[in-house]
Amino acid sequence: MNHIKLILQYDGTDYAGWQVQANAATIQGHLEDIIFTITGERSRVTGAGRTDAGVHALEQVAAFRTNSNLSPEVFMRALNATLPPDIRVLNAAGCPEDFHPRYDAKNKTYTYLISGMGAYSVFIPRYSWNMRCKLDTGSMKEAAFYLIGRHDYSSFRASGCSSSHPVREISGIEISEMDTIEFIGFSFDIPVIKISITATAFLRHMVRNIVGTLVDAGRKKFTPSRIKQILDAKDRRLAGRTAPACGLYMEKIVY
């Protein structure tokens, strides 16, 4: 049996997330259906992360097993010939039998984009959270400092999360401001805040809940040090709102 690793990129706007769902279009569902068409066998495609509905991926890693003798390159061409244009296989290669895209990852980085108030390109709201107020990134950075390390992130965990425990380790949170953003070869003079979070693993909606809380800090709804109290309380009700999915990207996975 062959084990094939895929590197994927997708625009998640029109999908109900990564994981197969009944009566809903998903990334995993499309891949498995096409592999079945190619090989005549049902293969489970396992991803490095189960991105939610509307979340994008600049780099998603997945793998599947097959009895087919087709080369990874042939699978890549066949998948890309049939997949919708908003899902692409960037690379395909053989991998060890025991490789697991999720459990073998050393860390993952998710990035969130917040676009500034005022005039903006019609393309930007589809891929960012457009704010109607200015944010103090200094307060956001100070608040983010308290989230770094190994903690119980129950306050940032969505209901229905299937993880066995809420302890995770965030190794870094980078928050940067940009006056312009590049998009499909064009440059737009739009203020953008970029938040990148790297951790060993994430809970359901963890990044979006953290972003929503950092936005509250940026709006001066609380002092940055309050993050310590939110963490210690282990109570989702004390953290900020869940940021919209449209601004979130699975950016990088390190093995």
TORGU-816248 format. One line per field, with one value per residue (C-alpha): y, z, x; residue number from 1; residue in three letters. Coordinates in nm, 2 decimals. Layout:
BEGIN
y	[Y, ...];
z	[Z, ...];
x	[X, ...];
num	[NUM, ...];
residu	[ALA, ...];
end
This chain:
BEGIN
y	[0.00, 0.35, 0.65, 0.99, 1.33, 1.63, 2.00, 2.20, 2.56, 2.67, 2.96, 2.84, 3.10, 2.87, 2.56, 2.42, 2.36, 2.08, 1.78, 1.57, 1.67, 1.54, 1.76, 2.02, 2.10, 2.04, 2.02, 1.67, 1.56, 1.69, 1.52, 1.18, 1.18, 1.25, 0.99, 0.74, 0.83, 0.78, 0.45, 0.30, 0.27, 0.48, 0.65, 0.87, 1.19, 1.31, 1.68, 1.85, 2.07, 2.08, 2.43, 2.57, 2.69, 3.00, 2.96, 2.96, 2.77, 2.89, 2.55, 2.25, 1.92, 1.60, 1.23, 0.92, 0.55, 0.37, 0.04, 0.22, 0.21, 0.56, 0.80, 1.10, 1.32, 1.15, 1.19, 1.56, 1.62, 1.42, 1.60, 1.94, 1.86, 1.78, 2.00, 2.33, 2.63, 2.74, 2.42, 2.34, 2.06, 2.23, 1.92, 1.55, 1.29, 0.95, 0.95, 0.70, 0.46, 0.60, 0.97, 1.15, 1.51, 1.62, 1.43, 1.46, 1.84, 2.02, 2.34, 2.53, 2.89, 3.06, 3.42, 3.66, 3.97, 4.28, 4.56, 4.92, 5.15, 5.38, 5.32, 4.97, 4.75, 4.54, 4.23, 4.29, 4.21, 3.86, 3.79, 4.00, 4.13, 4.49, 4.71, 5.03, 5.17, 5.22, 4.96, 5.03, 4.77, 4.85, 4.73, 4.43, 4.33, 4.37, 4.16, 3.89, 3.86, 3.71, 3.44, 3.30, 2.98, 2.66, 2.73, 2.60, 2.78, 2.69, 3.06, 3.05, 2.71, 2.68, 2.46, 2.13, 2.11, 1.74, 1.78, 1.56, 1.85, 2.23, 2.27, 2.40, 2.58, 2.90, 2.98, 3.31, 3.58, 3.84, 4.15, 4.39, 4.69, 4.75, 5.06, 4.87, 4.51, 4.32, 4.12, 3.93, 4.16, 4.48, 4.71, 4.86, 5.15, 5.00, 4.98, 4.61, 4.44, 4.10, 3.86, 3.54, 3.27, 2.97, 2.68, 2.30, 2.26, 2.45, 2.41, 2.46, 2.84, 2.91, 3.15, 3.33, 3.37, 3.50, 3.75, 3.87, 3.92, 4.11, 4.33, 4.42, 4.51, 4.72, 4.90, 4.97, 4.77, 4.64, 4.67, 4.42, 4.26, 4.14, 3.86, 3.68, 3.68, 3.56, 3.27, 3.18, 3.19, 2.91, 3.06, 3.13, 3.40, 3.63, 3.64, 3.84, 3.75, 3.49, 3.67, 3.61, 3.31, 3.51, 3.67, 3.34, 3.15, 2.82, 2.95, 2.72, 2.37, 2.26, 1.89];
z	[0.00, -0.09, 0.14, -0.03, 0.12, -0.03, 0.02, -0.04, -0.07, -0.06, -0.03, 0.23, 0.17, 0.00, 0.21, 0.54, 0.65, 0.61, 0.76, 0.57, 0.64, 0.51, 0.25, 0.27, 0.05, 0.23, 0.14, 0.26, 0.10, -0.25, -0.22, -0.11, -0.38, -0.65, -0.52, -0.53, -0.89, -0.97, -0.79, -0.73, -0.35, -0.05, 0.10, 0.41, 0.36, 0.69, 0.73, 0.96, 1.09, 1.07, 0.94, 1.01, 0.76, 0.58, 0.69, 0.43, 0.39, 0.24, 0.34, 0.45, 0.47, 0.42, 0.35, 0.23, 0.17, -0.15, -0.32, -0.65, -0.82, -0.97, -0.89, -0.66, -0.97, -1.15, -0.85, -0.83, -1.20, -1.17, -0.85, -0.99, -1.31, -1.12, -0.80, -0.80, -0.88, -0.52, -0.41, -0.54, -0.48, -0.47, -0.43, -0.39, -0.28, -0.12, 0.26, 0.53, 0.64, 0.99, 0.88, 1.04, 0.92, 1.25, 1.52, 1.36, 1.33, 1.56, 1.54, 1.33, 1.25, 1.18, 1.06, 1.09, 0.89, 1.01, 0.76, 0.87, 0.86, 0.57, 0.20, 0.09, -0.21, -0.27, -0.25, 0.10, 0.31, 0.17, 0.32, 0.64, 0.93, 0.84, 1.15, 1.19, 1.46, 1.50, 1.72, 1.95, 1.85, 2.15, 2.38, 2.16, 2.18, 2.55, 2.59, 2.36, 2.58, 2.86, 2.62, 2.53, 2.70, 2.82, 2.96, 3.00, 2.72, 2.83, 2.81, 2.44, 2.36, 2.17, 2.29, 2.12, 2.10, 2.08, 2.22, 2.53, 2.73, 2.70, 2.76, 2.47, 2.42, 2.22, 2.13, 1.96, 1.87, 1.62, 1.56, 1.28, 1.11, 0.74, 0.54, 0.22, 0.12, -0.19, -0.36, -0.69, -0.81, -0.71, -0.41, -0.21, 0.03, 0.31, 0.67, 0.78, 1.11, 1.08, 1.38, 1.35, 1.63, 1.64, 1.87, 1.91, 1.85, 1.87, 2.03, 1.83, 1.75, 1.97, 1.73, 1.64, 2.01, 2.09, 1.80, 1.92, 2.27, 2.14, 1.94, 2.27, 2.42, 2.11, 2.16, 2.52, 2.66, 2.93, 3.03, 2.87, 3.21, 3.23, 3.00, 3.30, 3.48, 3.17, 3.13, 3.50, 3.51, 3.24, 3.14, 2.78, 2.87, 2.99, 2.67, 2.36, 2.07, 1.81, 1.52, 1.17, 0.98, 0.67, 0.81, 0.92, 0.73, 0.81, 0.71, 0.80, 0.94, 1.06, 1.09];
x	[0.00, 0.13, 0.11, 0.09, 0.15, -0.03, 0.04, -0.28, -0.39, -0.75, -0.99, -1.23, -1.51, -1.75, -1.68, -1.82, -1.46, -1.21, -1.40, -1.65, -2.01, -2.34, -2.50, -2.22, -1.92, -1.59, -1.22, -1.18, -1.50, -1.39, -1.05, -1.19, -1.46, -1.20, -0.96, -1.24, -1.31, -0.94, -0.88, -1.22, -1.14, -1.24, -0.94, -0.95, -0.76, -0.62, -0.53, -0.29, -0.57, -0.95, -1.00, -1.35, -1.61, -1.48, -1.12, -0.84, -0.52, -0.19, -0.04, -0.24, -0.07, -0.27, -0.20, -0.39, -0.32, -0.40, -0.35, -0.31, 0.03, -0.02, 0.27, 0.21, 0.27, -0.02, -0.24, -0.16, -0.24, -0.56, -0.68, -0.61, -0.79, -1.11, -1.09, -1.28, -1.05, -1.04, -0.87, -0.52, -0.27, 0.07, 0.28, 0.24, 0.50, 0.54, 0.58, 0.66, 0.39, 0.38, 0.36, 0.07, 0.00, -0.15, 0.04, 0.38, 0.37, 0.61, 0.42, 0.16, 0.12, -0.22, -0.23, -0.52, -0.57, -0.76, -0.82, -0.86, -1.16, -1.23, -1.23, -1.11, -1.09, -1.40, -1.18, -1.04, -1.35, -1.37, -1.02, -1.00, -1.20, -1.29, -1.29, -1.49, -1.25, -0.88, -0.70, -0.41, -0.16, 0.06, -0.21, -0.27, 0.10, 0.11, -0.20, -0.06, 0.25, 0.05, -0.08, 0.26, 0.37, 0.21, -0.14, -0.49, -0.67, -1.02, -1.12, -1.04, -1.20, -1.52, -1.80, -1.81, -1.43, -1.33, -0.98, -0.91, -0.76, -0.73, -0.36, -0.16, 0.17, 0.20, 0.56, 0.50, 0.25, 0.35, 0.14, 0.24, 0.09, 0.11, 0.00, -0.05, -0.14, -0.04, -0.31, -0.29, -0.01, -0.17, -0.09, -0.38, -0.32, -0.52, -0.41, -0.38, -0.30, -0.14, -0.16, 0.04, 0.02, 0.25, 0.17, 0.22, -0.15, -0.48, -0.82, -1.14, -1.18, -0.88, -0.71, -1.03, -1.12, -0.77, -0.80, -1.14, -0.99, -0.69, -0.92, -1.10, -0.76, -0.69, -1.02, -0.92, -1.21, -0.98, -0.61, -0.37, -0.29, -0.65, -0.55, -0.39, -0.73, -0.91, -0.66, -0.68, -1.06, -1.09, -1.42, -1.50, -1.76, -1.48, -1.28, -1.37, -1.60, -1.50, -1.34, -1.50, -1.36, -1.29, -0.97, -0.80, -0.53, -0.35, -0.01, 0.27, 0.32, 0.67, 0.77];
num	[1, 2, 3, 4, 5, 6, 7, 8, 9, 10, 11, 12, 13, 14, 15, 16, 17, 18, 19, 20, 21, 22, 23, 24, 25, 26, 27, 28, 29, 30, 31, 32, 33, 34, 35, 36, 37, 38, 39, 40, 41, 42, 43, 44, 45, 46, 47, 48, 49, 50, 51, 52, 53, 54, 55, 56, 57, 58, 59, 60, 61, 62, 63, 64, 65, 66, 67, 68, 69, 70, 71, 72, 73, 74, 75, 76, 77, 78, 79, 80, 81, 82, 83, 84, 85, 86, 87, 88, 89, 90, 91, 92, 93, 94, 95, 96, 97, 98, 99, 100, 101, 102, 103, 104, 105, 106, 107, 108, 109, 110, 111, 112, 113, 114, 115, 116, 117, 118, 119, 120, 121, 122, 123, 124, 125, 126, 127, 128, 129, 130, 131, 132, 133, 134, 135, 136, 137, 138, 139, 140, 141, 142, 143, 144, 145, 146, 147, 148, 149, 150, 151, 152, 153, 154, 155, 156, 157, 158, 159, 160, 161, 162, 163, 164, 165, 166, 167, 168, 169, 170, 171, 172, 173, 174, 175, 176, 177, 178, 179, 180, 181, 182, 183, 184, 185, 186, 187, 188, 189, 190, 191, 192, 193, 194, 195, 196, 197, 198, 199, 200, 201, 202, 203, 204, 205, 206, 207, 208, 209, 210, 211, 212, 213, 214, 215, 216, 217, 218, 219, 220, 221, 222, 223, 224, 225, 226, 227, 228, 229, 230, 231, 232, 233, 234, 235, 236, 237, 238, 239, 240, 241, 242, 243, 244, 245, 246, 247, 248, 249, 250, 251, 252, 253, 254, 255];
residu	[MET, ASN, HIS, ILE, LYS, LEU, ILE, LEU, GLN, TYR, ASP, GLY, THR, ASP, TYR, ALA, GLY, TRP, GLN, VAL, GLN, ALA, ASN, ALA, ALA, THR, ILE, GLN, GLY, HIS, LEU, GLU, ASP, ILE, ILE, PHE, THR, ILE, THR, GLY, GLU, ARG, SER, ARG, VAL, THR, GLY, ALA, GLY, ARG, THR, ASP, ALA, GLY, VAL, HIS, ALA, LEU, GLU, GLN, VAL, ALA, ALA, PHE, ARG, THR, ASN, SER, ASN, LEU, SER, PRO, GLU, VAL, PHE, MET, ARG, ALA, LEU, ASN, ALA, THR, LEU, PRO, PRO, ASP, ILE, ARG, VAL, LEU, ASN, ALA, ALA, GLY, CYS, PRO, GLU, ASP, PHE, HIS, PRO, ARG, TYR, ASP, ALA, LYS, ASN, LYS, THR, TYR, THR, TYR, LEU, ILE, SER, GLY, MET, GLY, ALA, TYR, SER, VAL, PHE, ILE, PRO, ARG, TYR, SER, TRP, ASN, MET, ARG, CYS, LYS, LEU, ASP, THR, GLY, SER, MET, LYS, GLU, ALA, ALA, PHE, TYR, LEU, ILE, GLY, ARG, HIS, ASP, TYR, SER, SER, PHE, ARG, ALA, SER, GLY, CYS, SER, SER, SER, HIS, PRO, VAL, ARG, GLU, ILE, SER, GLY, ILE, GLU, ILE, SER, GLU, MET, ASP, THR, ILE, GLU, PHE, ILE, GLY, PHE, SER, PHE, ASP, ILE, PRO, VAL, ILE, LYS, ILE, SER, ILE, THR, ALA, THR, ALA, PHE, LEU, ARG, HIS, MET, VAL, ARG, ASN, ILE, VAL, GLY, THR, LEU, VAL, ASP, ALA, GLY, ARG, LYS, LYS, PHE, THR, PRO, SER, ARG, ILE, LYS, GLN, ILE, LEU, ASP, ALA, LYS, ASP, ARG, ARG, LEU, ALA, GLY, ARG, THR, ALA, PRO, ALA, CYS, GLY, LEU, TYR, MET, GLU, LYS, ILE, VAL, TYR];
end
